[in-house]
Amino acid sequence: MKKNCLVLGLTLVILAGLNFQASACTNFIFTKGATVDGSVMITYTADSHTLYGELYYKPAKDYPAGAMVDVYEWDTGKHMGKIPQVRHTYSVVGNMNEHQVAIGETTYGGREELFHQKGAIIDYGSMMYMAMQRAKTAREAIKVMTGLVAQYGYASEGESMSVSDANEAWIFEINGKGEGQTGAVWVARRIPDGYVCAHANQPRITQFPLNDPENCLYSPDVITFARAKGWFDGKDEEFSFSDTYAPLTFSGARACEARVFAMFNRVNSKMGQYEGYAMGNIQRGKWDYATNRMPLWILPDKKISAHDVMELTRDHYEGTKMDMTKDIGAGPFTSPYRWRPMTWKVDSVDYVHERASSTQQTGFVFVAQSRSQFPDPIGGIFWFGVDDTFTTVFNPMYCGITQIPHSYAEGNGTILKYSATSAWWTFNFVANWAYTRYSYMIKDIQKVQRELELKYTDETVNKIDKAALALYKTDKTKARAYLTNYSVKTGDATVARWKTLGEYLLVKYIDGNIKKEKDGKFEDNGTGQAVMPSQPGYPEWWLKEIVREHGDVVKQIK
């Protein structure tokens, strides 16, 4: 089983009145009316310092009557128990099934007294992946997940999930009931068409309609359970799921909601008004509910393409007060990365590093694109990458494929064992080398990144979709074989190109020098020897900092 994106154990760092959550995972949600081609899209960065990025694949399968399925906790591999298996399961590529149903998640934890439920079998990971194996629509996936935990118990902390198909997108939030109870309390809201939504380790559903089953589903005891616990005593319509089951803290705003703000701010020019809230300035009202929260969903200023969505996952708060390239922590080469821990203290004062959507410890990332204008095996494209979003490449994996690239396959290396053919290790080599001289190398990386992604987004629409559709009309098996061949070759070709890029960067930037280039080649002196490389040194502002801190020592004596 694969360790995924829990909130790093939801460990709370207690610092002199400051609770700062070391939070992982980010999801963005885009409805049909918000996108250029009428796609429904969700994103998921699976962030963890111990997660190895692989592309999971489960083929469709038939089972005999009475078959049972073993349930393993996704994060630990612990055997939880057995439950009845369905007669037929659907194939799943990553987090998207053959019917274009996709699910992503972010863990928020919530009230600690609800974390454990004796005898519970279904954890959040098995809940997600069994839903994808059993559901043909997003709404059906929610029904499967809630049915499983109601019958077999919920064995995880609080979760927010993005659930989508070719027509709808939902945000689904769930908390266990703790010891002495079975199952969970939960709410699911359908994102209105034309809107975008997001969540990042803090539940976002506050008040919700009580009599609109077309657009809002919830457990029958979601409010009465809170009343019984003494957490809420108002009118039903005043009840806020998020504020009750996971009260907002500074860390919930600054490390979590801030990532939602960053995406909203890039697609809607009026979102700047929420910057203070994202930085942790929370206003409170009755029941200690936060009163200045961002909306659950917003209208974008313009329609968004698949490549736009990929770029939206690449964010370090550029253009905001939290811009990670602007303070001295970025170093002389403006690196937007801060090594952990995220909290620190100077002269008894507590400080934090920002937690951005683009982060070094990402295991894998995807954009799940579902398109109703095509048959399911063609309509779903699972754009998949490994490692940090800022330095990865999203590869098109059609949801109807029957094989995945070896470079991305499970078992090709581990986080403790290097593999020369592994996509995860290849991308990590490039990213980690780039951290040493970021402002220079990121330009070379982005050139190749965009070259590949724009090529893939163009050819899927203008070539692969059309050819696959023509085959599908006469032979569905051949169509899926065609898509499989394309997806496998594309994935492996990406890794091969990235290896070449890594070699180029190593040669160009070795020892702090920058080799000169001419006509697309490294320049030599005519006899095969390199000409003297460039040595641009440090920017002036950094040299001034050195003088300020150490000037008496490094000053030349004349």
Secondary structure, 3 states (H helix, E strand, C coil): CCCCCCCHHHCEEEECCEEEECCCCEEEEECHHHECCCCEEEEEEEECCCCCCCECEECCEECCCCCEEEEECCCCCCEEEEEECCCEECCEECCEECCCCEEEEEEEECCHHHCCCCCCCECHHHHHHHHHHHCCCHHHHHHHHHHHHHHHCECCCEEEEEEECCCCEEEEEEEECCCCCCCEEEEEEECCCCCEEEECCCCCCCCCCCCCCCCEEECCCCCHHHHHHCCCCCCHHHCCHHHHHCCCCHHHHHHHHHHHHHHHHHHCCCHHHHHHHHCCCCCECHHHCECCCCCCEECCCCCECHHHHHHHCCCCCCCCCCCCCCCHHHCCCCCCCCCCCCEEEECCEEEECCCCCCCCCEEEEEEEEECCCCCHHHHCEEEEEECCHHHCCCEEEECCCCCCCHHHECCCCECCECCCCCHHHHHHHHHHHHHHHHHHHHHHHHHHHHHHHHHHHHHHHHHHHHHHHHHHCCCHHHHHHHHHHHHHHHHHHHHHHHHHHHHHHHHHHHHHCECCEECCEECECCCCCECCCECCCCCHHHHHHHHHHHHHHHCCCC
